Amino acid sequence: MNIFGILNLNVQKKAPIPKSKGISLDTVKYAASRIDDKIKFTDEACKRLVKVPRVFLNTVLKGCVAWAKEHDCILITEKEMDIIQDKRSKDKNE
């Protein structure tokens, strides 16, 4: 209440800032296991995708699978993720 005895209804409570905006490793691993039945991802590769927003996760995974199929790769490790990221960085700069 203010000095006139009227409730101040315009007071807004601040929402706490989330500690992590990323998604969990389990979520990434689950999505990666369902994206393609032949291409597999290691846990280390999945850890690289934890900060990807959820709405883009399937698109990113499909891009990784497409790259793996082009290069006859059946297991995507952290090394392959580095190669994919380097290729993507080069494509952005062109």
C-alpha positions as CSV (number, residue, x, y, z in Angstrom):
1,M,0.0,0.0,0.0
2,N,1.1,3.5,-0.6
3,I,0.6,6.5,1.7
4,F,-3.0,7.0,0.5
5,G,-4.0,3.4,1.4
6,I,-4.3,2.3,-2.2
7,L,-2.7,-1.0,-3.4
8,N,0.1,-0.6,-5.9
9,L,-0.8,-3.3,-8.4
10,N,1.9,-2.2,-10.9
11,V,4.7,-3.8,-8.9
12,Q,6.3,-6.6,-11.0
13,K,8.3,-9.4,-9.5
14,K,11.5,-10.2,-11.2
15,A,11.8,-13.8,-12.4
16,P,15.0,-15.6,-11.5
17,I,17.5,-15.9,-14.3
18,P,17.9,-19.6,-15.3
19,K,21.2,-21.1,-14.4
20,S,21.6,-22.9,-17.8
21,K,19.9,-21.9,-21.0
22,G,21.2,-25.1,-22.7
23,I,19.6,-28.4,-22.9
24,S,20.7,-31.5,-21.1
25,L,23.1,-34.1,-22.4
26,D,20.4,-36.7,-22.1
27,T,18.1,-34.7,-24.4
28,V,20.9,-34.4,-27.0
29,K,21.7,-38.1,-26.8
30,Y,18.1,-39.1,-27.2
31,A,17.6,-36.8,-30.2
32,A,20.8,-38.0,-31.8
33,S,19.9,-41.7,-31.3
34,R,16.6,-41.1,-33.1
35,I,17.8,-38.9,-36.0
36,D,19.3,-41.8,-38.0
37,D,19.5,-45.5,-37.5
38,K,22.9,-46.0,-39.1
39,I,24.8,-42.9,-37.9
40,K,25.8,-42.8,-34.2
41,F,27.1,-40.0,-32.0
42,T,29.6,-40.4,-29.1
43,D,28.9,-38.7,-25.8
44,E,31.7,-36.3,-26.4
45,A,30.1,-35.3,-29.8
46,C,26.7,-34.8,-28.0
47,K,28.4,-32.6,-25.4
48,R,29.3,-30.2,-28.1
49,L,25.6,-29.7,-28.9
50,V,24.3,-29.0,-25.4
51,K,24.3,-25.2,-26.0
52,V,22.3,-25.5,-29.3
53,P,18.8,-24.1,-28.7
54,R,16.2,-26.9,-28.6
55,V,14.3,-25.6,-31.7
56,F,17.5,-25.9,-33.8
57,L,18.7,-29.3,-32.4
58,N,17.1,-31.5,-35.1
59,T,18.4,-29.2,-37.9
60,V,21.9,-29.4,-36.5
61,L,21.8,-33.1,-36.1
62,K,20.4,-33.6,-39.6
63,G,23.3,-31.5,-40.9
64,C,25.8,-33.6,-39.0
65,V,24.2,-36.8,-40.4
66,A,24.3,-35.4,-44.0
67,W,28.0,-34.6,-43.6
68,A,28.6,-38.1,-42.2
69,K,26.8,-39.8,-45.1
70,E,28.8,-37.7,-47.6
71,H,32.1,-38.8,-45.9
72,D,31.1,-42.5,-45.3
73,C,31.3,-42.0,-41.5
74,I,29.1,-44.1,-39.3
75,L,30.3,-42.8,-35.9
76,I,30.5,-39.1,-35.2
77,T,33.1,-38.3,-32.6
78,E,34.5,-35.0,-31.2
79,K,37.0,-35.0,-34.1
80,E,34.2,-35.1,-36.7
81,M,32.4,-32.4,-34.9
82,D,35.5,-30.2,-35.2
83,I,35.6,-30.9,-38.9
84,I,31.9,-30.1,-39.3
85,Q,32.3,-26.9,-37.3
86,D,35.3,-25.8,-39.4
87,K,33.4,-26.4,-42.6
88,R,30.5,-24.5,-41.3
89,S,32.7,-21.6,-40.3
90,K,34.3,-21.5,-43.7
91,D,30.8,-21.5,-45.4
92,K,29.8,-18.5,-43.2
93,N,32.8,-16.5,-44.1
94,E,32.3,-16.9,-47.9
